[in-house]
Amino acid sequence: MQITYAALAVIGTLLPLSQFAPWLGVHGLDLPLLVQLATADRIAAFAWADVLVSGVTVLCFVLVEGRRLGMRQLWLPLVALSVGPSLALPLFLFLRERHRDAVNR
């Protein structure tokens, strides 16, 4: 599963950034415009609400599961939330598998 999680983390990085980087190149870090576009219609608001709830869920999962297992480097998937849950969750699952393998040796 480590390879699957690693591949999903790469895809979860590239796919969102492939959409955000060109927008950022055109508009810069215009946060008011970003919020305006994210809430411009119901489908955009739906998508962003889903991402927000998923992000909070991943945050809770990383902290609770990571501490329960005694994992180190929990900061890494938490920082990855700046890209989004699509990176943070598979990265955490990858790190969790590595941790379990190391503990079971």
C-alpha positions as CSV (number, residue, x, y, z in Angstrom):
1,M,0.0,0.0,0.0
2,Q,2.9,2.4,0.5
3,I,3.4,2.7,-3.3
4,T,-0.3,3.4,-3.7
5,Y,-0.4,6.0,-1.0
6,A,2.8,7.6,-2.4
7,A,1.3,7.7,-5.9
8,L,-1.9,9.2,-4.6
9,A,0.1,11.9,-2.7
10,V,1.9,12.8,-5.9
11,I,-1.4,13.0,-7.8
12,G,-3.0,14.9,-4.9
13,T,-0.2,17.5,-5.2
14,L,-0.1,17.8,-9.0
15,L,-3.7,17.9,-9.8
16,P,-4.8,20.7,-7.5
17,L,-1.6,22.7,-8.2
18,S,-2.1,22.3,-11.9
19,Q,-5.2,24.4,-11.5
20,F,-4.1,26.8,-8.9
21,A,-0.6,27.7,-10.3
22,P,-1.9,29.2,-13.5
23,W,-4.5,31.2,-11.6
24,L,-1.9,32.4,-9.2
25,G,0.3,33.4,-12.2
26,V,-2.5,35.6,-13.6
27,H,-3.9,37.0,-10.3
28,G,-1.2,36.7,-7.8
29,L,-2.1,35.9,-4.2
30,D,-5.4,37.9,-4.4
31,L,-7.2,36.4,-1.4
32,P,-10.3,38.6,-1.7
33,L,-10.7,37.5,-5.3
34,L,-10.1,33.8,-4.4
35,V,-12.8,34.0,-1.7
36,Q,-15.1,35.8,-4.2
37,L,-14.6,33.1,-6.8
38,A,-14.9,30.2,-4.3
39,T,-18.3,31.5,-3.3
40,A,-19.4,32.8,-6.6
41,D,-22.1,30.2,-7.1
42,R,-23.5,27.2,-5.3
43,I,-21.3,24.6,-7.0
44,A,-18.1,26.5,-6.2
45,A,-19.3,26.9,-2.6
46,F,-20.2,23.2,-2.4
47,A,-16.7,22.2,-3.6
48,W,-15.0,24.5,-1.1
49,A,-17.2,23.4,1.8
50,D,-16.3,19.8,1.0
51,V,-12.6,20.6,0.9
52,L,-12.9,22.5,4.2
53,V,-14.7,19.7,6.0
54,S,-12.3,17.1,4.5
55,G,-9.4,19.2,5.7
56,V,-10.6,19.5,9.2
57,T,-11.3,15.8,9.2
58,V,-7.8,15.0,8.0
59,L,-6.4,17.3,10.7
60,C,-8.2,15.5,13.4
61,F,-7.4,12.1,12.0
62,V,-3.6,12.9,11.7
63,L,-3.4,14.2,15.3
64,V,-5.5,11.5,17.0
65,E,-4.1,8.5,15.0
66,G,-0.6,9.8,14.8
67,R,-0.4,10.3,18.6
68,R,-2.1,7.0,19.3
69,L,0.6,5.2,17.2
70,G,3.4,7.4,18.6
71,M,4.4,8.7,15.1
72,R,6.9,11.4,14.6
73,Q,6.9,14.0,11.9
74,L,3.1,14.7,12.2
75,W,3.9,18.2,11.1
76,L,4.5,17.0,7.6
77,P,1.0,16.0,6.7
78,L,-0.3,19.0,8.6
79,V,1.8,21.3,6.5
80,A,0.6,19.4,3.4
81,L,-2.9,20.6,4.2
82,S,-1.8,23.9,2.7
83,V,-2.0,22.1,-0.7
84,G,-5.1,20.3,0.4
85,P,-6.6,17.1,1.9
86,S,-5.8,15.4,-1.5
87,L,-2.1,15.5,-0.5
88,A,-2.3,15.4,3.3
89,L,-4.4,12.3,3.7
90,P,-2.4,10.0,1.3
91,L,0.9,11.4,2.7
92,F,-0.2,10.6,6.3
93,L,-1.4,7.1,5.3
94,F,2.0,6.5,3.6
95,L,3.8,7.7,6.7
96,R,1.6,5.5,8.9
97,E,2.4,2.4,6.8
98,R,6.1,3.2,7.1
99,H,5.8,3.7,10.9
100,R,4.0,0.4,11.3
101,D,6.6,-1.4,9.2
102,A,9.4,0.1,11.3
103,V,7.6,-0.9,14.6
104,N,7.0,-4.5,13.5
105,R,10.6,-5.2,12.5
